[in-house]
């Protein structure tokens, strides 16, 4: 997933990944960085602060 849009096609969130597919940043529709996010999988849960 590289982004989320609402019913009016406005960008709600944008996801950026490195070359290996690791999530490196999330920004909201205004271009502000989202500082807290969780990556949930079977093996890990990560909190970026």
CHARMM internal coordinates of N, CA and C (Angstrom, degrees):
IC EDIT
DIST 1 N 1 CA 1.4343
DIST 1 CA 1 C 1.5283
ANGL 1 N 1 CA 1 C 107.70
DIST 1 C 2 N 1.3187
ANGL 1 CA 1 C 2 N 117.14
DIHE 1 N 1 CA 1 C 2 N 132.30
DIST 2 N 2 CA 1.4654
ANGL 1 C 2 N 2 CA 120.75
DIHE 1 CA 1 C 2 N 2 CA 178.41
DIST 2 CA 2 C 1.5194
ANGL 2 N 2 CA 2 C 113.07
DIHE 1 C 2 N 2 CA 2 C -111.36
DIST 2 C 3 N 1.3309
ANGL 2 CA 2 C 3 N 116.46
DIHE 2 N 2 CA 2 C 3 N -8.19
DIST 3 N 3 CA 1.4486
ANGL 2 C 3 N 3 CA 118.54
DIHE 2 CA 2 C 3 N 3 CA 178.70
DIST 3 CA 3 C 1.5126
ANGL 3 N 3 CA 3 C 112.72
DIHE 2 C 3 N 3 CA 3 C -176.74
DIST 3 C 4 N 1.3264
ANGL 3 CA 3 C 4 N 114.30
DIHE 3 N 3 CA 3 C 4 N 170.99
DIST 4 N 4 CA 1.4620
ANGL 3 C 4 N 4 CA 122.13
DIHE 3 CA 3 C 4 N 4 CA 177.56
DIST 4 CA 4 C 1.5231
ANGL 4 N 4 CA 4 C 106.94
DIHE 3 C 4 N 4 CA 4 C -131.02
DIST 4 C 5 N 1.3421
ANGL 4 CA 4 C 5 N 116.11
DIHE 4 N 4 CA 4 C 5 N 133.79
DIST 5 N 5 CA 1.4587
ANGL 4 C 5 N 5 CA 120.58
DIHE 4 CA 4 C 5 N 5 CA 176.39
DIST 5 CA 5 C 1.5260
ANGL 5 N 5 CA 5 C 108.81
DIHE 4 C 5 N 5 CA 5 C -121.68
DIST 5 C 6 N 1.3340
ANGL 5 CA 5 C 6 N 116.42
DIHE 5 N 5 CA 5 C 6 N 155.48
DIST 6 N 6 CA 1.4603
ANGL 5 C 6 N 6 CA 120.31
DIHE 5 CA 5 C 6 N 6 CA 177.60
DIST 6 CA 6 C 1.5301
ANGL 6 N 6 CA 6 C 109.78
DIHE 5 C 6 N 6 CA 6 C -92.89
DIST 6 C 7 N 1.3208
ANGL 6 CA 6 C 7 N 116.56
DIHE 6 N 6 CA 6 C 7 N -175.35
DIST 7 N 7 CA 1.4625
ANGL 6 C 7 N 7 CA 121.39
DIHE 6 CA 6 C 7 N 7 CA -176.47
DIST 7 CA 7 C 1.5238
ANGL 7 N 7 CA 7 C 113.17
DIHE 6 C 7 N 7 CA 7 C -64.74
DIST 7 C 8 N 1.3307
ANGL 7 CA 7 C 8 N 117.92
DIHE 7 N 7 CA 7 C 8 N -17.99
DIST 8 N 8 CA 1.4662
ANGL 7 C 8 N 8 CA 122.15
DIHE 7 CA 7 C 8 N 8 CA 177.64
DIST 8 CA 8 C 1.5217
ANGL 8 N 8 CA 8 C 112.40
DIHE 7 C 8 N 8 CA 8 C -98.75
DIST 8 C 9 N 1.3350
ANGL 8 CA 8 C 9 N 116.64
DIHE 8 N 8 CA 8 C 9 N 12.41
DIST 9 N 9 CA 1.4670
ANGL 8 C 9 N 9 CA 124.13
DIHE 8 CA 8 C 9 N 9 CA 179.02
DIST 9 CA 9 C 1.5212
ANGL 9 N 9 CA 9 C 113.13
DIHE 8 C 9 N 9 CA 9 C 66.03
DIST 9 C 10 N 1.3192
ANGL 9 CA 9 C 10 N 117.14
DIHE 9 N 9 CA 9 C 10 N 26.47
DIST 10 N 10 CA 1.4616
ANGL 9 C 10 N 10 CA 121.72
DIHE 9 CA 9 C 10 N 10 CA 172.42
DIST 10 CA 10 C 1.5193
ANGL 10 N 10 CA 10 C 108.50
DIHE 9 C 10 N 10 CA 10 C -87.17
DIST 10 C 11 N 1.3261
ANGL 10 CA 10 C 11 N 116.35
DIHE 10 N 10 CA 10 C 11 N 139.15
DIST 11 N 11 CA 1.4620
ANGL 10 C 11 N 11 CA 120.32
DIHE 10 CA 10 C 11 N 11 CA 178.03
DIST 11 CA 11 C 1.5239
ANGL 11 N 11 CA 11 C 108.49
DIHE 10 C 11 N 11 CA 11 C -70.90
DIST 11 C 12 N 1.3226
ANGL 11 CA 11 C 12 N 116.29
DIHE 11 N 11 CA 11 C 12 N 124.80
DIST 12 N 12 CA 1.4582
ANGL 11 C 12 N 12 CA 122.66
DIHE 11 CA 11 C 12 N 12 CA 178.75
DIST 12 CA 12 C 1.5192
ANGL 12 N 12 CA 12 C 109.86
DIHE 11 C 12 N 12 CA 12 C -97.82
DIST 12 C 13 N 1.3305
ANGL 12 CA 12 C 13 N 116.91
DIHE 12 N 12 CA 12 C 13 N -37.25
DIST 13 N 13 CA 1.4592
ANGL 12 C 13 N 13 CA 121.96
DIHE 12 CA 12 C 13 N 13 CA 179.06
DIST 13 CA 13 C 1.5197
ANGL 13 N 13 CA 13 C 109.15
DIHE 12 C 13 N 13 CA 13 C -153.63
DIST 13 C 14 N 1.3271
ANGL 13 CA 13 C 14 N 116.07
DIHE 13 N 13 CA 13 C 14 N 147.73
DIST 14 N 14 CA 1.4555
ANGL 13 C 14 N 14 CA 122.40
DIHE 13 CA 13 C 14 N 14 CA 177.95
DIST 14 CA 14 C 1.5200
ANGL 14 N 14 CA 14 C 108.06
DIHE 13 C 14 N 14 CA 14 C -129.87
DIST 14 C 15 N 1.3367
ANGL 14 CA 14 C 15 N 116.43
DIHE 14 N 14 CA 14 C 15 N 132.87
DIST 15 N 15 CA 1.4558
ANGL 14 C 15 N 15 CA 122.59
DIHE 14 CA 14 C 15 N 15 CA -177.96
DIST 15 CA 15 C 1.5231
ANGL 15 N 15 CA 15 C 109.45
DIHE 14 C 15 N 15 CA 15 C -110.89
DIST 15 C 16 N 1.3314
ANGL 15 CA 15 C 16 N 116.91
DIHE 15 N 15 CA 15 C 16 N 136.16
DIST 16 N 16 CA 1.4562
ANGL 15 C 16 N 16 CA 122.36
DIHE 15 CA 15 C 16 N 16 CA 178.94
DIST 16 CA 16 C 1.5226
ANGL 16 N 16 CA 16 C 108.60
DIHE 15 C 16 N 16 CA 16 C -119.28
DIST 16 C 17 N 1.3330
ANGL 16 CA 16 C 17 N 116.04
DIHE 16 N 16 CA 16 C 17 N 136.40
DIST 17 N 17 CA 1.4608
ANGL 16 C 17 N 17 CA 122.36
DIHE 16 CA 16 C 17 N 17 CA -176.89
DIST 17 CA 17 C 1.5223
ANGL 17 N 17 CA 17 C 110.04
DIHE 16 C 17 N 17 CA 17 C -122.57
DIST 17 C 18 N 1.3434
ANGL 17 CA 17 C 18 N 116.27
DIHE 17 N 17 CA 17 C 18 N 154.24
DIST 18 N 18 CA 1.4576
ANGL 17 C 18 N 18 CA 120.06
DIHE 17 CA 17 C 18 N 18 CA 173.44
DIST 18 CA 18 C 1.5311
ANGL 18 N 18 CA 18 C 109.01
DIHE 17 C 18 N 18 CA 18 C -83.44
DIST 18 C 19 N 1.3288
ANGL 18 CA 18 C 19 N 116.65
DIHE 18 N 18 CA 18 C 19 N -177.14
DIST 19 N 19 CA 1.4638
ANGL 18 C 19 N 19 CA 121.98
DIHE 18 CA 18 C 19 N 19 CA -176.67
DIST 19 CA 19 C 1.5205
ANGL 19 N 19 CA 19 C 113.55
DIHE 18 C 19 N 19 CA 19 C -62.47
DIST 19 C 20 N 1.3216
ANGL 19 CA 19 C 20 N 118.04
DIHE 19 N 19 CA 19 C 20 N -21.74
DIST 20 N 20 CA 1.4578
ANGL 19 C 20 N 20 CA 122.96
DIHE 19 CA 19 C 20 N 20 CA -178.62
DIST 20 CA 20 C 1.5180
ANGL 20 N 20 CA 20 C 112.37
DIHE 19 C 20 N 20 CA 20 C -96.36
DIST 20 C 21 N 1.3184
ANGL 20 CA 20 C 21 N 117.57
DIHE 20 N 20 CA 20 C 21 N 3.01
DIST 21 N 21 CA 1.4512
ANGL 20 C 21 N 21 CA 121.32
DIHE 20 CA 20 C 21 N 21 CA 178.20
DIST 21 CA 21 C 1.5106
ANGL 21 N 21 CA 21 C 115.40
DIHE 20 C 21 N 21 CA 21 C 87.47
DIST 21 C 22 N 1.3322
ANGL 21 CA 21 C 22 N 116.83
DIHE 21 N 21 CA 21 C 22 N 10.63
DIST 22 N 22 CA 1.4611
ANGL 21 C 22 N 22 CA 120.60
DIHE 21 CA 21 C 22 N 22 CA 177.53
DIST 22 CA 22 C 1.5209
ANGL 22 N 22 CA 22 C 109.98
DIHE 21 C 22 N 22 CA 22 C -82.77
DIST 22 C 23 N 1.3062
ANGL 22 CA 22 C 23 N 116.38
DIHE 22 N 22 CA 22 C 23 N 135.02
DIST 23 N 23 CA 1.4578
ANGL 22 C 23 N 23 CA 121.69
DIHE 22 CA 22 C 23 N 23 CA 178.21
DIST 23 CA 23 C 1.5233
ANGL 23 N 23 CA 23 C 109.57
DIHE 22 C 23 N 23 CA 23 C -66.52
DIST 23 C 24 N 1.3413
ANGL 23 CA 23 C 24 N 116.86
DIHE 23 N 23 CA 23 C 24 N 125.48
DIST 24 N 24 CA 1.4667
ANGL 23 C 24 N 24 CA 119.46
DIHE 23 CA 23 C 24 N 24 CA -179.41
DIST 24 CA 24 C 1.5196
ANGL 24 N 24 CA 24 C 112.96
DIHE 23 C 24 N 24 CA 24 C -115.17
DIST 24 C 25 N 1.3301
ANGL 24 CA 24 C 25 N 118.51
DIHE 24 N 24 CA 24 C 25 N -20.81
DIST 25 N 25 CA 1.4614
ANGL 24 C 25 N 25 CA 118.86
DIHE 24 CA 24 C 25 N 25 CA 176.43
DIST 25 CA 25 C 1.5188
ANGL 25 N 25 CA 25 C 110.85
DIHE 24 C 25 N 25 CA 25 C -161.29
DIST 25 C 26 N 1.3241
ANGL 25 CA 25 C 26 N 113.60
DIHE 25 N 25 CA 25 C 26 N 156.23
DIST 26 N 26 CA 1.4635
ANGL 25 C 26 N 26 CA 122.05
DIHE 25 CA 25 C 26 N 26 CA 173.70
DIST 26 CA 26 C 1.5173
ANGL 26 N 26 CA 26 C 106.36
DIHE 25 C 26 N 26 CA 26 C -132.90
DIST 26 C 27 N 1.3313
ANGL 26 CA 26 C 27 N 116.60
DIHE 26 N 26 CA 26 C 27 N 132.15
DIST 27 N 27 CA 1.4590
ANGL 26 C 27 N 27 CA 120.63
DIHE 26 CA 26 C 27 N 27 CA 175.53
DIST 27 CA 27 C 1.5233
ANGL 27 N 27 CA 27 C 108.74
DIHE 26 C 27 N 27 CA 27 C -124.14
DIST 27 C 28 N 1.3325
ANGL 27 CA 27 C 28 N 115.58
DIHE 27 N 27 CA 27 C 28 N 150.60
DIST 28 N 28 CA 1.4613
ANGL 27 C 28 N 28 CA 119.33
DIHE 27 CA 27 C 28 N 28 CA 177.83
DIST 28 CA 28 C 1.5232
ANGL 28 N 28 CA 28 C 109.80
DIHE 27 C 28 N 28 CA 28 C -85.63
DIST 28 C 29 N 1.3036
ANGL 28 CA 28 C 29 N 116.86
DIHE 28 N 28 CA 28 C 29 N -176.82
DIST 29 N 29 CA 1.4545
ANGL 28 C 29 N 29 CA 122.22
DIHE 28 CA 28 C 29 N 29 CA -177.55
DIST 29 CA 29 C 1.5114
ANGL 29 N 29 CA 29 C 114.60
DIHE 28 C 29 N 29 CA 29 C -63.47
DIST 29 C 30 N 1.3304
ANGL 29 CA 29 C 30 N 117.33
DIHE 29 N 29 CA 29 C 30 N -19.40
DIST 30 N 30 CA 1.4651
ANGL 29 C 30 N 30 CA 122.02
DIHE 29 CA 29 C 30 N 30 CA 178.02
DIST 30 CA 30 C 1.5221
ANGL 30 N 30 CA 30 C 112.87
DIHE 29 C 30 N 30 CA 30 C -94.75
DIST 30 C 31 N 1.3330
ANGL 30 CA 30 C 31 N 117.16
DIHE 30 N 30 CA 30 C 31 N 1.80
DIST 31 N 31 CA 1.4562
ANGL 30 C 31 N 31 CA 120.95
DIHE 30 CA 30 C 31 N 31 CA -179.42
DIST 31 CA 31 C 1.5162
ANGL 31 N 31 CA 31 C 114.41
DIHE 30 C 31 N 31 CA 31 C 87.65
DIST 31 C 32 N 1.3328
ANGL 31 CA 31 C 32 N 117.44
DIHE 31 N 31 CA 31 C 32 N 6.41
DIST 32 N 32 CA 1.4638
ANGL 31 C 32 N 32 CA 121.40
DIHE 31 CA 31 C 32 N 32 CA 178.53
DIST 32 CA 32 C 1.5189
ANGL 32 N 32 CA 32 C 110.07
DIHE 31 C 32 N 32 CA 32 C -81.29
DIST 32 C 33 N 1.3311
ANGL 32 CA 32 C 33 N 116.56
DIHE 32 N 32 CA 32 C 33 N 138.32
DIST 33 N 33 CA 1.4587
ANGL 32 C 33 N 33 CA 120.90
DIHE 32 CA 32 C 33 N 33 CA 177.90
DIST 33 CA 33 C 1.5144
ANGL 33 N 33 CA 33 C 110.56
DIHE 32 C 33 N 33 CA 33 C -70.01
DIST 33 C 34 N 1.3127
ANGL 33 CA 33 C 34 N 114.79
DIHE 33 N 33 CA 33 C 34 N 139.12
DIST 34 N 34 CA 1.4596
ANGL 33 C 34 N 34 CA 121.47
DIHE 33 CA 33 C 34 N 34 CA 172.76
DIST 34 CA 34 C 1.5280
ANGL 34 N 34 CA 34 C 105.67
DIHE 33 C 34 N 34 CA 34 C -91.94
DIST 34 C 35 N 1.3249
ANGL 34 CA 34 C 35 N 116.74
DIHE 34 N 34 CA 34 C 35 N 116.29
DIST 35 N 35 CA 1.4571
ANGL 34 C 35 N 35 CA 120.42
DIHE 34 CA 34 C 35 N 35 CA -172.95
DIST 35 CA 35 C 1.5193
ANGL 35 N 35 CA 35 C 113.41
DIHE 34 C 35 N 35 CA 35 C -82.32
DIST 35 C 36 N 1.3130
ANGL 35 CA 35 C 36 N 118.07
DIHE 35 N 35 CA 35 C 36 N -28.28
DIST 36 N 36 CA 1.4563
ANGL 35 C 36 N 36 CA 121.09
DIHE 35 CA 35 C 36 N 36 CA -176.96
DIST 36 CA 36 C 1.5174
ANGL 36 N 36 CA 36 C 109.30
DIHE 35 C 36 N 36 CA 36 C -112.91
DIST 36 C 37 N 1.2991
ANGL 36 CA 36 C 37 N 116.18
DIHE 36 N 36 CA 36 C 37 N 126.84
DIST 37 N 37 CA 1.4551
ANGL 36 C 37 N 37 CA 119.79
DIHE 36 CA 36 C 37 N 37 CA 173.72
DIST 37 CA 37 C 1.5190
ANGL 37 N 37 CA 37 C 109.69
DIHE 36 C 37 N 37 CA 37 C -152.85
DIST 37 C 38 N 1.2941
ANGL 37 CA 37 C 38 N 115.61
DIHE 37 N 37 CA 37 C 38 N 156.18
DIST 38 N 38 CA 1.4527
ANGL 37 C 38 N 38 CA 121.81
DIHE 37 CA 37 C 38 N 38 CA 179.57
DIST 38 CA 38 C 1.5138
ANGL 38 N 38 CA 38 C 109.55
DIHE 37 C 38 N 38 CA 38 C -116.31
DIST 38 C 39 N 1.3138
ANGL 38 CA 38 C 39 N 115.36
DIHE 38 N 38 CA 38 C 39 N 138.64
DIST 39 N 39 CA 1.4536
ANGL 38 C 39 N 39 CA 121.56
DIHE 38 CA 38 C 39 N 39 CA 169.31
DIST 39 CA 39 C 1.5231
ANGL 39 N 39 CA 39 C 105.06
DIHE 38 C 39 N 39 CA 39 C -110.85
DIST 39 C 40 N 1.3005
ANGL 39 CA 39 C 40 N 116.36
DIHE 39 N 39 CA 39 C 40 N 113.66
DIST 40 N 40 CA 1.4556
ANGL 39 C 40 N 40 CA 120.39
DIHE 39 CA 39 C 40 N 40 CA -175.96
DIST 40 CA 40 C 1.5257
ANGL 40 N 40 CA 40 C 109.04
DIHE 39 C 40 N 40 CA 40 C -111.31
DIST 40 C 41 N 1.3051
ANGL 40 CA 40 C 41 N 115.68
DIHE 40 N 40 CA 40 C 41 N 123.25
DIST 41 N 41 CA 1.4512
ANGL 40 C 41 N 41 CA 121.95
DIHE 40 CA 40 C 41 N 41 CA 174.44
DIST 41 CA 41 C 1.5179
ANGL 41 N 41 CA 41 C 107.66
DIHE 40 C 41 N 41 CA 41 C -141.79
DIST 41 C 42 N 1.3029
ANGL 41 CA 41 C 42 N 116.19
DIHE 41 N 41 CA 41 C 42 N -175.53
DIST 42 N 42 CA 1.4569
ANGL 41 C 42 N 42 CA 120.44
DIHE 41 CA 41 C 42 N 42 CA 179.87
DIST 42 CA 42 C 1.5208
ANGL 42 N 42 CA 42 C 110.50
DIHE 41 C 42 N 42 CA 42 C -64.34
DIST 42 C 43 N 1.3301
ANGL 42 CA 42 C 43 N 117.44
DIHE 42 N 42 CA 42 C 43 N -32.93
DIST 43 N 43 CA 1.4590
ANGL 42 C 43 N 43 CA 120.54
DIHE 42 CA 42 C 43 N 43 CA -172.02
DIST 43 CA 43 C 1.5161
ANGL 43 N 43 CA 43 C 115.67
DIHE 42 C 43 N 43 CA 43 C -103.66
DIST 43 C 44 N 1.3433
ANGL 43 CA 43 C 44 N 119.74
DIHE 43 N 43 CA 43 C 44 N -20.04
DIST 44 N 44 CA 1.4587
ANGL 43 C 44 N 44 CA 118.30
DIHE 43 CA 43 C 44 N 44 CA -173.71
DIST 44 CA 44 C 1.5184
ANGL 44 N 44 CA 44 C 112.74
DIHE 43 C 44 N 44 CA 44 C -147.94
DIST 44 C 45 N 1.2965
ANGL 44 CA 44 C 45 N 113.91
DIHE 44 N 44 CA 44 C 45 N 157.00
DIST 45 N 45 CA 1.4561
ANGL 44 C 45 N 45 CA 123.03
DIHE 44 CA 44 C 45 N 45 CA 171.61
DIST 45 CA 45 C 1.5180
ANGL 45 N 45 CA 45 C 105.42
DIHE 44 C 45 N 45 CA 45 C -137.62
DIST 45 C 46 N 1.3080
ANGL 45 CA 45 C 46 N 118.58
DIHE 45 N 45 CA 45 C 46 N 122.05
DIST 46 N 46 CA 1.4578
ANGL 45 C 46 N 46 CA 123.05
DIHE 45 CA 45 C 46 N 46 CA -171.94
DIST 46 CA 46 C 1.5212
ANGL 46 N 46 CA 46 C 109.82
DIHE 45 C 46 N 46 CA 46 C -119.82
DIST 46 C 47 N 1.3227
ANGL 46 CA 46 C 47 N 116.28
DIHE 46 N 46 CA 46 C 47 N 138.02
DIST 47 N 47 CA 1.4598
ANGL 46 C 47 N 47 CA 122.01
DIHE 46 CA 46 C 47 N 47 CA 175.02
DIST 47 CA 47 C 1.5124
ANGL 47 N 47 CA 47 C 107.77
DIHE 46 C 47 N 47 CA 47 C -120.64
DIST 47 C 48 N 1.3294
ANGL 47 CA 47 C 48 N 117.87
DIHE 47 N 47 CA 47 C 48 N 119.28
DIST 48 N 48 CA 1.4592
ANGL 47 C 48 N 48 CA 122.13
DIHE 47 CA 47 C 48 N 48 CA 177.42
DIST 48 CA 48 C 1.5084
ANGL 48 N 48 CA 48 C 107.82
DIHE 47 C 48 N 48 CA 48 C -98.93
DIST 48 C 49 N 1.3157
ANGL 48 CA 48 C 49 N 115.96
DIHE 48 N 48 CA 48 C 49 N 127.30
DIST 49 N 49 CA 1.4564
ANGL 48 C 49 N 49 CA 120.27
DIHE 48 CA 48 C 49 N 49 CA -179.29
DIST 49 CA 49 C 1.5091
ANGL 49 N 49 CA 49 C 109.94
DIHE 48 C 49 N 49 CA 49 C -119.63
END
COOR INIT
IC SEED 1 N 1 CA 1 C
IC BUILD
